[in-house]
Structure formats: C-alpha cells, structure tokens
C-alpha cells in the first residue's frame, strides 16, 4: 500500500483551518492563483480535499482568507465599476480615499507593510490586485491590463505617501485637492492614449 495523504481529521488539537490557510498562502505566493488547485492545497496541508471544502466555499474564499482583506473589493468598487469611463478616475480616487479613512485603515496599513516586508505577502497582494481589483477597475477598457497596472502604480504611490509615510502637503490635503492633483493622471491612464 502506498503512502498517500492521510484522510480524515488531523490528529491532536491543531488548527486545521489555519494549516490550510498557511499551505494555501505559500502555494499562492509560489505559483499564483491560477497555478494552484484546492487538491494541491489539501496535499500541502496534509488534509483531505473535502476538509478544504468544509472550511471554505471555494478557491476565491480561501484566497481571501490568505489575504484577510478588510473589505470586499467588489462591494467597495461597485460605484467605480458602474461609473462611465470618463468619470471612473475621480470616483476611484474618492473611493480609495474614503476607504483609507475608514475603520479599515489599520488592516490596510498592515497589508501594505506586510507586502513591503515579505515576498510571500507581496505575491499575494499582487494576485489580489490583479484578480480582484484591477480587473474591476479596468473592465471594458482597451488594454485593460496595462491601464489597470498604470493606474495602480499611481494610486499605490498616493496611498503610501498619504497614509503610510504621511508626506505633507499630500497627507493633509483635502479630498478635493487630491482629486484635482491626481485625477488627470489616472484619467489618462484609464482612458487616454498610451
């Protein structure tokens, strides 16, 4: 009889859900979202695949648990997605400013700081940006991948300068001032000639 993955519940009082998340986090960081299956994660966590389904509603749910996002990107960005392309930049900037000034700020700061200090966390954040945020923001635009990445580069820099480094006068600027300064660049990235 060959040695395989042990079936059933883990022995002892271990945190099975935590082991699954840890294994998934490592695999997502190494192979990206598309390069990992739930069976692959189950093998790495030494559990039956059914146990992964017991704790998580699917790969998206497990991936979200690996990142521990403070808010659902689809909900947060709903008004951005529904905005006309020519208005999307302004709506996106205001949405991000409001999110960063909400109770979610502490979790966002932890996420950014973790991504800066950890290759694993950076890889996970990159996947979240690509799959759950940029796909929504650039939906329906020509060259969506390039446009989304360019907009993200500007917005990540803005959030780092304003909320992490607290670089004035940007950190103390009103929302209206930030929109006036940044919106033309984001708008060009989303709808202008590249």
C-alpha positions, 0 to 999 in steps of 0.5 A: 500500500502506498503512502498517500495523504492521510484522510480524515481529521488531523490528529491532536488539537491543531488548527486545521483551518489555519494549516490550510490557510498557511499551505494555501498562502505559500502555494499562492505566493509560489505559483499564483492563483491560477497555478494552484488547485484546492487538491494541491492545497489539501496535499500541502496541508496534509488534509483531505480535499473535502476538509478544504471544502468544509472550511471554505466555499471555494478557491476565491474564499480561501484566497481571501482568507490568505489575504484577510482583506478588510473589505470586499473589493467588489462591494467597495468598487461597485460605484467605480465599476458602474461609473462611465469611463470618463468619470471612473478616475475621480470616483476611484480616487474618492473611493480609495480615499474614503476607504483609507479613512475608514475603520479599515485603515489599520488592516490596510496599513498592515497589508501594505507593510506586510507586502513591503516586508515579505515576498510571500505577502507581496505575491499575494497582494499582487494576485489580489490586485490583479484578480480582484481589483484591477480587473474591476477597475479596468473592465471594458477598457482597451488594454485593460491590463496595462491601464489597470497596472498604470493606474495602480502604480499611481494610486499605490504611490498616493496611498503610501505617501498619504497614509503610510509615510504621511508626506505633507502637503499630500497627507493633509490635503483635502479630498478635493485637492487630491482629486484635482492633483491626481485625477488627470493622471489616472484619467489618462491612464484609464482612458487616454492614449498610451 
